[in-house]
Amino acid sequence: MNIAINSQTPPVRFNLTYRDILEKYGEVPIPLDLRTLSEQDYYVSVGGVSRMMISYIKNSNMKKVRWVALGPGYPPQAILDDIEVHFVDLPPHVLSNYTKFKEGLYNEAHDLQRYNIVGPEYIAYTTYNWISATKLLEFYADTDVYFINDFQQLLVGGIIGPSAPTVLWYHIPYIPEKLGTRVREFLIRSFEGFDLVIVSTKRDLEGLARSGVKVKVRQIYPFIDPDNYKTANKNEINKVSDKFGIKDDDKVILLVGRMDPIKSQDVAIKAIKTTNFKLVIAGNGSFTSKSLGHDKASVWARKLKNLVKELHIEDRVIFTGYVSDEELSALYQRSDVVTLTSRTEGFGLTVCEGWNFKKPVVVSLGAGVSELVINNVNGYTFPSDDHEKMSLALIDAVKNGEKLGSLGYETLKQCSVGTATERVKAALEEAMKDYPQKGDIH
């Protein structure tokens, strides 16, 4: 099939602006073939949604793939492997107001704070969605289905309307009881603009049912491609351990996630105080923090580091900042337990990554992936924000690590690209069945 994907975060991020690229290389053809650039000029996105979609594309035998994403200052088009990527740019004031609106939705969905919808912010959000939809509709003649990803693109389905099948994968939590009336109604109306909505957990499926949303809904667990994860050798593990000051006899608790209050790294810091373990917090800012000028990452990181000082555990908490894929694989292998502490989260693919390396996991009940964790079988759960119970769970997980990790590896089959590809294909086919077919599905 021919597919057009839409997400806020692009599959590739540039370290240079389009103007910088022109100054460095002179005139370049558009679309810009990334193979003509230096490896230092860009990198393939490591974001969960982008990585998931790239894995899906590689495993689903698509004929033609186009991808529309936000790219402030980026070239208008680029070629990543066989993916034709189109970037949406916005004037600074529109980008700023758009970011405020979508961060307001994000915070309310994660039960951080209520968002009062502000006119100029909503207009900016609508403007971004309109431009995205307009670009997507340029591909109408030979696109079989539009696959829209997440809360930043909620209005795209209604704009494209009945002209083509449009599927939304809503990746963040939908718990209607935690939403204010205005945001809840906005979400419901937006969902109903799509032909089908995918949610990541049974929790969110039940939330949509309680809300009476009039749209087809399917639940599919987010996924990883185990083949994308390299096994580090002993020398690579030792190198990473030396880099971050991890000693041979340290029991390592690994928490992977961007610097964001929803990740609740503070809970892990409090939990580690009553243990003899070493906590490694790996991650830096998100696309929003880096590219959209929203500085929540550095603010949150400062709060966490101040908390470590207040608790006098500087010798037992390590902040790695950004790590490469190779370093992350080594950290997973060196760890004794992988944890996820989010008070509320859509899913949490880092748990699946931990299982991929046969590690036990300790997961907050606020994370969607906790649906797959069975206590003392493939990991442990703890009530959101309860650092004392988390501490006890960490102790048990270290003690029973080998058994838990092996069974977690079996659980991973529910969240692997091979399983998900068939389920996503079935959802796309269902959305397409009432429309004239433009191509065969493969």
Residue pairs with C-beta under 8 A, 6 or more apart in sequence:
1 62
1 63
1 144
1 145
1 428
1 439
1 440
1 441
1 442
2 62
2 63
2 64
2 65
2 139
2 142
2 143
2 144
2 438
2 439
3 57
3 62
3 64
3 65
3 66
3 143
3 144
3 145
3 146
3 147
3 428
4 65
4 66
4 67
4 68
4 136
4 139
4 143
4 145
4 146
4 147
5 53
5 57
5 65
5 66
5 67
5 68
5 147
5 148
5 149
6 67
6 68
6 69
6 132
6 136
6 146
6 147
6 148
6 149
6 153
6 156
7 49
7 50
7 53
7 67
7 69
7 148
7 149
7 150
7 152
7 153
8 69
8 70
8 102
8 149
8 150
8 152
8 153
8 287
9 45
9 47
9 49
9 50
9 69
9 70
9 287
10 45
10 50
10 67
10 69
10 70
10 71
10 74
10 85
10 87
10 287
11 44
11 45
11 50
11 53
11 54
11 67
11 69
11 80
11 83
11 85
12 34
12 42
12 43
12 44
12 45
12 78
12 80
12 85
13 42
13 43
13 45
13 287
13 290
13 291
14 21
14 41
14 42
14 71
14 73
14 74
14 75
15 40
15 41
15 42
15 43
16 24
16 41
16 42
17 73
17 74
18 73
18 74
18 75
18 76
19 73
21 28
21 32
21 37
21 41
21 75
22 28
24 41
25 36
25 37
28 36
28 75
30 75
30 76
30 77
31 75
31 76
31 77
31 78
31 79
31 84
31 85
32 75
32 77
32 78
32 79
33 78
33 79
34 42
34 78
34 79
34 80
44 54
44 80
45 51
45 287
46 325
47 286
47 287
48 171
48 222
48 349
49 149
49 150
49 171
51 224
51 228
52 222
52 223
52 224
52 349
53 67
53 147
53 149
54 83
55 223
55 224
55 225
55 228
55 417
56 417
56 420
56 421
56 424
57 65
57 83
58 225
59 225
59 417
59 418
59 421
60 421
60 424
60 425
60 442
61 442
62 442
63 439
63 442
64 84
64 142
65 82
65 83
65 84
66 83
66 84
66 85
66 86
66 139
66 143
67 83
67 84
67 85
67 86
68 85
68 86
68 87
68 88
68 132
68 135
68 136
69 85
69 86
69 87
69 88
70 87
70 88
70 90
70 128
70 152
70 291
70 292
71 87
71 88
71 89
72 89
72 90
72 95
72 291
72 292
73 89
74 87
74 89
75 87
76 86
76 87
76 89
77 84
77 85
77 86
77 87
78 85
78 87
79 85
86 135
88 128
88 131
88 132
88 135
90 98
90 124
90 127
90 128
90 131
93 124
94 124
94 127
94 128
95 124
95 292
95 293
96 124
96 293
97 120
97 121
97 123
97 124
97 125
98 121
98 124
98 125
98 127
98 128
99 288
99 292
99 293
99 294
100 118
100 121
100 124
101 117
101 118
101 121
101 122
101 124
101 125
102 125
102 151
102 152
103 288
103 294
103 296
104 115
104 116
104 117
104 121
105 115
105 151
105 183
105 187
106 151
106 172
106 262
107 113
107 115
108 114
108 115
108 178
108 179
108 180
108 183
109 151
109 172
109 173
109 174
109 175
109 178
109 179
109 183
109 344
110 172
110 173
110 262
110 342
110 343
110 344
110 345
111 175
111 178
111 343
111 344
112 261
112 262
114 180
114 183
115 180
115 183
116 182
117 182
117 183
117 186
125 155
126 155
128 152
129 153
129 154
129 155
129 156
129 159
130 155
130 159
132 153
132 156
133 155
133 156
133 159
133 160
134 159
136 143
136 146
136 156
136 160
137 160
137 163
137 164
140 163
140 164
141 438
142 438
142 439
143 164
143 438
144 165
144 432
144 437
144 438
144 439
144 441
145 164
145 165
145 166
145 167
145 428
145 431
145 432
146 156
146 160
146 164
146 165
146 166
146 167
147 167
147 169
147 428
148 156
148 157
148 166
148 167
148 168
148 169
148 194
149 168
149 169
149 171
150 169
150 170
150 171
150 172
151 170
151 171
151 172
153 168
154 168
154 186
154 187
154 190
154 191
154 193
155 190
155 193
156 166
156 168
156 193
157 166
157 168
157 190
157 193
157 194
157 195
158 189
158 190
158 193
158 194
159 193
160 166
161 193
164 435
165 195
165 428
165 431
165 432
165 434
165 435
166 193
166 194
166 195
166 431
167 194
167 195
167 196
167 197
167 198
167 427
167 428
167 431
168 191
168 194
168 196
168 197
168 198
169 197
169 198
169 199
169 200
169 220
170 191
170 197
170 198
170 199
170 200
170 204
171 200
171 222
171 346
171 347
172 346
173 203
173 204
173 207
173 344
173 345
173 346
173 368
174 187
174 199
174 204
174 207
174 208
175 203
175 204
175 207
175 344
176 184
176 207
176 210
176 211
178 344
179 187
184 211
188 211
188 213
191 197
191 208
191 213
191 215
192 213
192 214
192 215
194 215
195 215
195 216
195 431
195 434
196 215
196 216
196 217
196 218
196 427
196 430
196 431
197 208
197 213
197 215
197 216
197 217
197 218
198 217
198 218
198 219
198 220
198 424
198 427
199 205
199 208
199 217
199 218
199 219
199 220
200 219
200 220
200 221
200 222
200 346
200 347
200 368
201 219
201 221
201 346
201 347
201 368
201 369
201 371
202 219
202 371
203 368
203 371
204 219
204 346
204 368
205 217
205 219
208 217
209 217
216 430
216 431
218 423
218 426
218 427
218 430
220 420
220 423
220 424
220 427
221 347
221 372
221 414
221 415
221 420
222 346
222 347
222 349
222 352
222 415
222 420
223 349
223 352
223 415
223 416
223 417
223 419
223 420
224 349
224 352
224 353
224 356
224 412
224 415
224 416
224 417
225 416
225 417
226 356
226 412
226 416
226 417
229 329
229 332
229 353
229 356
229 357
230 325
230 326
230 329
231 329
231 333
232 240
232 326
232 329
232 330
232 333
236 326
236 330
237 330
237 333
237 334
239 330
240 246
240 327
240 330
240 331
240 334
241 247
241 248
241 330
241 334
243 327
244 280
244 318
244 320
244 331
245 318
246 252
246 278
246 280
246 318
246 334
250 277
250 278
251 276
251 277
251 278
251 336
251 398
252 277
252 278
252 280
252 334
252 335
252 336
252 337
253 268
253 272
253 277
253 278
253 279
253 280
253 335
253 336
253 337
253 338
253 339
253 362
253 394
254 280
254 282
254 331
254 332
254 334
254 335
254 337
254 338
254 339
254 354
254 359
255 263
255 265
255 268
255 279
255 280
255 281
255 282
255 338
255 339
255 340
255 341
256 282
256 283
256 328
256 331
256 338
256 350
256 353
257 263
257 265
257 281
257 282
257 283
257 340
257 342
257 350
258 283
258 284
258 285
258 286
258 289
258 297
259 265
259 283
259 284
259 285
259 289
259 296
259 297
259 298
259 300
259 301
259 304
260 286
260 296
260 297
260 300
261 296
261 300
262 342
262 343
262 344
262 345
263 283
263 341
263 342
263 345
264 341
264 342
264 343
264 364
264 384
264 385
265 281
265 300
265 304
265 341
266 303
266 304
266 307
267 341
267 343
267 364
267 385
267 386
267 387
267 390
268 279
268 281
268 339
268 341
268 387
268 390
269 279
269 304
269 307
269 308
269 311
269 313
269 317
270 307
270 311
270 387
271 387
271 388
271 390
271 391
271 394
272 278
272 279
272 313
272 316
272 317
272 391
272 394
273 311
273 313
274 388
274 391
275 391
275 394
275 395
277 316
277 336
277 337
277 394
277 398
278 316
278 317
278 318
279 316
279 317
279 318
280 318
280 320
280 331
280 335
281 304
281 317
281 318
281 319
281 320
282 320
282 323
282 328
282 331
283 320
283 321
283 322
283 323
284 297
284 301
284 321
284 322
285 297
285 298
286 297
288 294
288 296
289 295
289 296
289 297
289 298
290 297
301 319
304 319
305 319
308 314
308 317
320 327
320 331
323 331
329 357
332 338
332 353
332 354
332 356
332 357
332 359
333 357
335 354
335 357
335 359
336 359
336 360
336 397
336 398
336 401
337 359
337 360
337 361
337 362
337 394
337 397
337 398
337 401
338 350
338 351
338 353
338 354
338 357
338 359
338 360
338 361
338 362
339 361
339 362
339 363
339 390
339 394
340 348
340 350
340 351
340 361
340 362
340 363
340 364
340 367
340 369
341 364
341 390
342 348
342 364
342 366
342 367
342 384
343 364
343 366
343 384
343 385
344 366
344 367
344 384
345 364
345 366
345 367
345 368
345 369
346 368
347 367
347 368
347 369
348 363
348 367
348 368
348 369
348 370
349 369
349 415
351 361
351 363
351 367
351 369
351 372
351 373
351 379
352 369
352 412
352 415
354 360
354 361
354 408
355 361
355 378
355 405
355 408
355 409
355 411
355 412
356 409
356 412
357 405
358 405
358 406
358 408
358 409
359 401
359 405
359 408
360 378
360 379
360 380
360 397
360 398
360 400
360 401
360 404
360 405
360 408
361 373
361 378
361 379
361 380
361 397
361 404
361 408
362 379
362 380
362 381
362 382
362 390
362 393
362 394
362 397
363 369
363 370
363 373
363 379
363 380
363 381
363 382
364 370
364 381
364 382
364 383
364 384
364 385
364 390
365 381
365 382
365 383
365 384
366 384
369 415
370 381
372 378
372 411
372 414
372 415
373 379
373 380
373 381
375 381
376 396
376 400
376 404
377 404
377 407
378 404
378 407
378 408
378 410
378 411
379 397
379 404
379 408
380 393
380 396
380 397
380 404
381 393
382 389
382 390
382 392
382 393
383 389
397 404
413 419
425 441
428 441
429 441
432 441
